[in-house]
Each structure stands twice: as structure tokens, then as C-alpha cells.
Amino acid sequence: MIDLHTHSNFSDGSDSPAQLATRAHDLGLRAISLTDHDTTASHDQMAEACERLDLELIAGVEISLLDNTFPRRGGGGESFARGVHVLAYFLPLEPEHPVQQLLARLRRERAERNARLVRRLNELGFERLTLENVSARAAHAEGVGRPHFAAAMFELHPEIVGERTGESWSRLFVDWLGSTGRAYVAKTTLTLEEFVAVAQGSRTVFSLAHPLLNYLPEYSAASIETEMPAILDSLRQRGVAGVEAYYGGTTAATRALMVKLTRDAGLIPTGGSDYHGLFKQDVSLGVGHSGDLRVPDEILDELKAAR
């Protein structure tokens, strides 16, 4: 069993890399990818822990990009570039490499987004929320993300968002922080095509993270079968090699359908739990939200062959 989508406290997870590696080892995982948001700063600590535990580590990152080919629609019918999350595997780690320079740009844009998000939330009534308060919840300054904002919102303004539960935590992202939320602020201006173009020749392999969350936040089997094939075909044509069909937040039936459609499109069905530790308490490492996620070992072999 493998898990190719996890986060540490270098971004918006709660576990240190060493803690994450230990959990993976104890669970019996064969391999893991630490895919912190827009940074590989956690890689060295993770690599050291994985080597000690005889656990295979795939250098990875989750990046926030824009997809102009399939824009999202606003309530008034207006069109916006769609923000999507993409997983990159086997990427170069040298700071001077163009791929790492793009990651540095994304981190700068994240910091700018965070400042704008604070101002937006203040305007919407979250007057006690400050950037300093949010940042204090992150282990690393460059890793401040929406889960840290959510934690601050529940603590400082329960009169607005209510008591924190698993359900209210998820609802907060829909109502406030997600792409359809009242406080949503786009994080980047970098497109999918731009990042893939810069990575050409580096043997980096790209896979679209949680495809349904990116493109069909409200979905049924019928809508998946109707809408996803064109999206998957377009992603393949634009240099994406895989799609996270084995996603830890979907049901077994949905995963099976997505695996079929991904294979039909000539893409690799990658998979992972999207583990964040305490920031997603209902998601377990390796086995996902429902506890029945099993990402086949051979998926990693296919990704290696795609390099």
C-alpha cells in the first residue's frame, strides 16, 4: 500500500516529517510522497526519517495553478480562471532550478493572498482575526494556509461560524474560504501550462489532485461520466500524466468510476489520502476518509515509468 498525497507542518498539516514517516511505517506503507503546498523544504527531514525506517520516499509537492480552459462561473454568470491543485512527483530539489524558482514565486503569491484574505475577512465581520494570529498557528511562516485561517475563525469568532465540529469545519471551507465562499481570494496567477512548460526536461511527473473537488464540487455518477472525459483528455494533451482517481475523500464507487475514466483517457490513476493530521481529523493516513482507500503499489511503478 502506498500514499502519494500527504502534508506536514511545513505547510498545512500538523505532523512533523519525522512523525509522518513514523506513522507511515507503523501503518505498513511501502512508499509515501510528502506533498506540502508549494514547497519542498520538508524533503530533507522526511528523507532522513524514511531512510531510517526503510520507507521509500517520492519527492513531491502540491501546487496551486490556474486552468483557463475550464473556467468557473460566478453567480452572475461571469467567468473566472479555475484554481486547481496539481501534484508534482520526482521534481528537482536544487534551489536554483527553474521549477524551484516557480515554487518560490507561488510562496510569494501565497503570502500576498494571505494578507488580502485577512483584510477580506475583517470586512466580513471577523474583526479580531489578524495575520499575526493566523501565522502563529503554523510551524513555518511560509506554510500558512487556509486550515490555519479556519482554526483562527473558529477560536476567535464562534458567534459567526459556530462550534468547531467535523461538519462545521468542512462547511466553513464551502461557505467562506473555498472557491465558492464569501471570503475567497485567488492565490496565484500561474497557469497549469506555464508550470508544465518550465518543468519539461526535468523528469517531473504531474497528476491532478482531487479532480472532482477541482472541477465538479457538486457531482453525481452521471455528471462525472458526462463531464470528466473531456477534462481528462484536455489534461493529458497539456502534459499531465496522471489524475488522483484513488482519492481519500471519495467513496469506493466513485473511485472505481474515476479509475475507469482515467484509464480510458490514457492517464495514470494516482492516489492518496490527502492526510493533514489534526487539521483533517476525519482523514487517516493511507486509508483516507472512509477507511477503505487502498492505492495499489503498481501505481508507483507506472509513475516511475512515465518520467
PyMOL commands that set and color helices and strands:
alter all, ss='L'
color gray80, all
select helices_A, chain A and resi 17-27+43-53+98-123+131-135+141-143+146-156+158-161+166-177+192-199+211-215+221-237+252-264+277-280+298-305
alter helices_A, ss='H'
color red, helices_A
select strands_A, chain A and resi 2-6+31-34+56-73+79-89+205-208+242-247+268-272
alter strands_A, ss='S'
color yellow, strands_A
deselect
rebuild
show_as cartoon
